[in-house]
Amino acid sequence: MLDGADPGGAEPGGGGTVDIRVGDTITAVAARLKPVAGEDVLDAAGALVLPGLHDHHVHLRAAVAAHDSVRVGPPQVAGPAEFRHALRTAAPGADGWIRAVGYHDSVAGPLDAAALDAVVENLPVRVQHRSGALWIVNSAGLAVLGRTGHPDGRFHRDTEALQLPGRAPSAAALSTRLLSHGVTGLTDATPGQRPADLENLAAAAQSGEIAQRLHAMAPAGTAAVAGITLGPAKLILDDTDLDLDRVSDWIADSHRLDHPVAVHCVTDAQLVVTMAALREAGRHPGDRIEHAALVPDDCVAQLAELGVTVVTQPNFVAERGDEYLAEVPAADRHRLWRVASLRSAGIPLALSTDLPFGDADPWRVVAAAAHRRTPSGRLLGADERVSAAVALRMLLGRPQDPARPRRIAPGQPGDICVLAGNPVEALAEPDSGRVAATIIGGRVAWRR
């Protein structure tokens, strides 16, 4: 039981002081509840109590790998000399590989095996591009993979070629870090999940290695997996292969099995084709568009008509905004990572971090949505700002229905985030450092 807490709920900061009895679900909310024998009581007097945060788009295996990798992209690494130093001083992992993440061509230009050989020759090296769509492997790494004859060491979305034998690294440290941010649920948006991949996720959840409740995107027709819930089928589009008939047929095939879809759209062309395909194939209530990084003005009303949920990441304004200012024409910048205009149009909207391609802290997503400041402090997309309270609600959604926030009310899941300090200040200055406790299924999973 939580004693003397401000529930917030659907309107964070808008509740009164109450007691909350919580197990796997919330069973009672009242001005005063009498503890029963054997019941633990958490004194949250004066704190803001919210539903636990759900990160609606992450890549768990990539995030676990990134947790033990060296970062070689901006802002940590900004030029060729820093890039060389980062790789040459990196410690190989237990498997002997040097793994690097976050690379962007602005650091040292396009990479291939020869460019990496000039930096590290005798140890296997793999560098992941910031987009998550490209891996570059040096010659020593190609030999380990049995791909010595590969032309350039560049693997575009070819994750199968990069699989190594052996047990995957533990996700426990990452899970604990997310608990400290108040995260009680995760949607794994990794594309092409196989039954074995889903069973591994379920095993990590059932063993407690991953404390959060897990929802995983999976192809249509995938059998249920005990320990996790299954979400929409994921499709990644590339501008070089935008075939409307192919996308429409894929969506229709999923819908025939009563299975929703989630389509990755980071360019305006990808978004236009996806909307046309949804109109042609028909839509499912659970359909989603992932990212919507660029939304042309004339697409906003069309998205609203489709009624499709958009899961987006305004944190990239705070993480990459200065690069957008340098690379995106001024007339197009208002189209980047929209929030307020999509919400005003009535589009179902949820937020996420895109971990590990975005920072793991969802409170930075909230702050970015509210402030729209680039790393140098410049304003980008002022008209797309929303209040921190509104942004926070977009991280409280249900895994199967991301745009519908959970509440502190009987019958709701027993997943709770307790924020220390004045509730008004907690929302005015979003900060994961305010998280005092994280409760999952009525159990205190983390406490500061």
N, C-alpha and C positions, 0 to 999 in steps of 0.2 A: 504494500500500500504506500502511496505517496501522500504525505501529510502537508496540508497548507500550501497548495500549489496554484499558480495562475495558469489555467489550461490553454488559453489562446485558441487552439483548434483551427477552425476554418478562418477565423479572423485573428491572426497572431497578435497577442497583446490585448485582445478585447474581452477576455474572460475575467471572472472574479476569483477570489480565494476559495479553493475547495479542496476536498480530499478525493483521491482517486484510488480505486481498488483495481488492480491489474494482474491478470494471469496471461494465458495465451491470447485472451481478448480482454478488453476493459469491461469489467462487470458492474461497476458502480461509480458514479460521480455525484458527490453531495457536499453540502456545506460542512458536514461533520460525519465521519464514519468511525465507528468503534473498532479498533483492531481485534481480530479474533486470535485465539490461542495458536501459537506457532507461526504467526504471520510476521514477516519482516516489515519494518516501517522505515521509509526513506524520507527524511525531513527535507522538503524542498520549499520551505516557507520563503516567500519573497522571490522565488525563481519563476522563470517562464517555462512552462511545460508544453511541448509541442509533439505532434506525431513524429516518429523518427524519420529522418530524411531518406528518400529513395533516389539513388543516382540512376537515371533512366537510360543511360547509354555509356557503357564502359566496355573495355576489352580486357578480360581478366588475365588470360595467359600472357598477353603482351605486357600488362601492368606488372605482373609478377617478375617477368624477365627484366623489365625496365628498372624495377626496384634495386636490382643488383648490377645495373649497367652504368657506364660512364656517360654523362651528357656531353654532346659535342655540337650543340646548336646554340643559337642566340637565346637569351642574352649571356649565358655563361661562357660561351665560346664564340668569338666574333671575327676571327680571322685565321689565315693559314697557319701562322706560328702557334697560336693557341690550340688549334686543332691537332697539330703534330705533337705538341707537349701533352695534351690530354690523352692521346692514344699511347704514346711512348711511356707514360708514367702510370697507366692503368694496370691494375692487377688482374691477371686472368682468373676466371671463375674456376669452380671445382672441376669443370669439364675441360679446362685448358684454353677456353676461348676468351678473347677480349670482345666484349659486347658493348656497343655504343648506340645511343639513341638520340633522337631529336635533331638529326642533321638537316641543314638547309643549304642549298647551293650558294647562298650569299656568304657562307663561311669560307669555302675554299674551292668553289666551282663544282661542276658535275664530277662525281667520283666513279671510278671503275677499279677493277682488280689491280691494274698497274699503278694507279695513283695511291692505293692503299699499300702496295708492296714497297713503295718509296718511303712510307712512314714506318710500317712494321712488316718485316719480311719473314721472320722465323716462327711467329706464333699465329694461329688462326684468328682472324679478325672479321667480325660482321658488323656493319653499320646500318642502322635503320633510319630511313628518311623520316622527317617530321610528319609527312602525310600519312605514314603507316602503310603506304602502297609499294614501297621500294626498299629492298635490302641490297647492300653491296658487300661482297666477300672478297678477301684477298686470295692470293694463289695458295698460301698454306691452308686456308680455310676450304678452298675448292678441293684440295687434295683430301682433306678429312671427309668431305661430303661425297667423295668419289666422282667429282665433276671437273677433273683436271682439264678437260677439253672445252670447258665453257668459254664462249667467246670474250666476255668482258666482266664476268662476276656480278652482273646486275640481274636481280630477280624481281620482276614486277608482279606483285601479288601471288608469287609462287611459293607459298608457305610450305607446301608438301616437300619441295626440294631442300628445305632448310631444317627438316626434322632430324633430330639426333636421337639415338637410343639412350635409354636411361630414365631414371625417375625425374619427373618435373620438379623444379624447386618449390619449396613450401610457400603457400600464400598467407601463412599465419601473421607475419610481420605487416604485410599490407592490410590485412583484415583489421588488425589492432589499430593501425594508423587511421583507418576509416571510422572505426568505433570512436576514436578520439574526436572526430569531426561530427559525431551524432548520426552517422549513416547506419541505418538498420536494414536496408535492402538495396540490391543491385540488379540491374538488367544487363546481362552479358550480350553485347551486340556483335560478337564475333561471327562473321559469315561462314556458311558451310559447315555448321557443327555436325559432326558424325555421332552416332550413338555412343561410341567409346569416349568421345570428348565430353558428352553430356553426363555419362556415367562417372567420369573423373570429377566433374564439377559436383555431382551429387555426393560422391564419396568424401570430397573435401568439406562439404556442408554437414554431412552426417557425423563426421569425425570431430567437428568443431574447429578444424583448421581454418575454415571460413565461417565466421560467426553470423554474418548477415544472411537474411533470406535471399535466395537466388531465383531469378527469373531469367531464362535463357532463350534467345532467338533460336529457332530450329526450323528445318525444312518441313513443308507440309507432309503429313503422313507419318511423322516421327512418333514412335510409341512413347507413352508416358514414362517418366523416369521418377522413381520415388526419391523424395528429398529436395526436388526443385520443381518449379512450374515452367511450362513451355510457352514461349511467345511467338511472335510473327516470324515468317520466313524472311531472310535478309537478302537483298540484292544490291550489289555495288555496280554503279554505272560509270563508264568512262566515256569522255566526249568523242573518242576515236571510234566508238562502237555503239552508237545510239540507234538501235533498231526498234522502232515503235511496235511493229508486229510481234517481235520477240518478247518485248517487255509486257505487252498486253496479254499474250498467250501465257506467259509465266504467271502473271497475276490471276488470270482466269483459272488456270490449273490449281493454284493454291485455294482460291475461293470455292472451287467445286468440292474441295475437301473441308470446307468450312474453316479455313485457316487464313488468318490475316497476313498482310505483307508489310515489310518495312524497307523502304527504298532510300538508299544513300544518294543525296543530292547536294553537291557542293558548288555546282555551277548553274547559271540560269538555263543553259541548254538541257542539262539533266533534269531540272525541275519541270521545264515545259514538256518534255517527253513523258515524264512520270505522270503529270496531270492528265495529259492526253490518253495515256494508257489506262489510267483509273477510270476516266470517262467511258472509254471503249469497253473495258472489261467489267465495269461495275465495281462497287467498293464494298468492303466488309467493315463493320463497326470498329474493328480493331486495327485497321490500316494506319500506317504511320509514314511520315516523311522524316528522314533523319538529316539533321544539320540545317538544311535550307540556308546555307551560308550566304547566298545571293538570291534575293527575291525581287524581281522587277516589279515596278509599280502596278502594271496591268495584271500581274499574277495574284495580287493580294485578294481581290474579289473572287477570282476563280478558285483559289484555295478555300475561301469561306464557303463557296457553293458546294465544293466537294465534301466538306465536313471532315476532312482527313486531319488527324492529329499531327502536329509538328513538334519534334523534339530537337531543340536548338541549344547552342552553346555561346552565350554572350561573353563568357570568360575569355574568348579569343581576342576580343577587343582589348582587354587588359593585358593579355600575354603577347599578342602579335600586332597590336594596333599601329605602332610606329612603322612597321613594314607595310601595312595596308596603306598608310598615308603616303608612303614613298612609291608604292606600286599601283594603286588603284586610282583612276582618274577622279577628280573632285566631284564630278557630276554623278558618279556611280556609288560614292561612299555611303550614301544614305540607305543603300540596298543591303549593306552588310549586317549580318547577324541581327535581323529585326526582332523586336519583342513587342514594343508598345503598339505599333501599327497592326501587327498580326492579332494581338489581343483585342484591339478596338474593332477589328473587322469580325470578331466573333469566332476566330479560328481556335480550336482546342490546342492548348499550348502547354508544353512541359520543358523543363531544363535539365541539363546534365553537364558533366565535366568532360566527357570523351576521354577519360583516363585510359592509357597513359599519355595520350597525345595532347591532353590538357592537364592542368594541375589537378591533383587529387582532391583538393579542398573545395567542397560545394559552397562554402560561405564566400569564397572568392567569386563564384558565379553570381551569387546574390548581390555582392558589392558591385560587380561589373555591370549587371543589369541596371542597378540604381544610379551609377556614376558615369559609366561609359568613358572612362579615362584610359588612355594608352599608357605604356610603361613610362614615358617621359612626361605624363600628366596632361597631354593634349586631349581635348574633347572630340570624340568620334561618334557621330550619330546621336546628337542631343535629343532629337525628337523621339528616339526609341527608348528613352529612359522610362522605367517604372519604379514605383516605390519598393523599398527592400521587403516590405510585408507582402506585396503582390508577387515579387520574385520568389520569395520563400515558399509561398503556396504552390508554386510550380515545381517544387522539389518534394512535395508531400503527397504526390499522387499514388494511386494504386498501380502495381506493375502491369496489370491487364488494361488499365484505364488511366494513363498517366496524367491526364488533364483534370481528373476529379480528385481533389484533395481529401485525404483522410482527416478525421476530427478526433478530438478528445471527447468521447461519448461512449456510453455502453454499447457493446456489440462491435466496436471498432477493434482492429488488431492491437495487441498489447505491446506495441513497439513505440518507444518514447525517447525523446531527446530533452534533457533538462539543461536550461541555460541559466547560469548564475548571474546575479546582478539585476539592476533595474530593467524591467521588460522594455520600457521605451528606449533606453539607451542600447539594449541588445539589438533592437531592430534598426536603430539609427546608424549604428556602427557594426555591421555584420562581421563577426570574427569567431573562428572556430575555437579560439582560446577561451571563449565564454562557456563552452560545453562542459558541464559539470558531471553529467552521468548519461549513459546510453543504456536503454533497457530494451531487450528483445524477448518477446513472449513472456513478459512478466519477470524476467531475470535480469539483474544488473550485469550487463556484459562488459561494461567499462565504467570506471569512476576515477575522476581526477584526484 
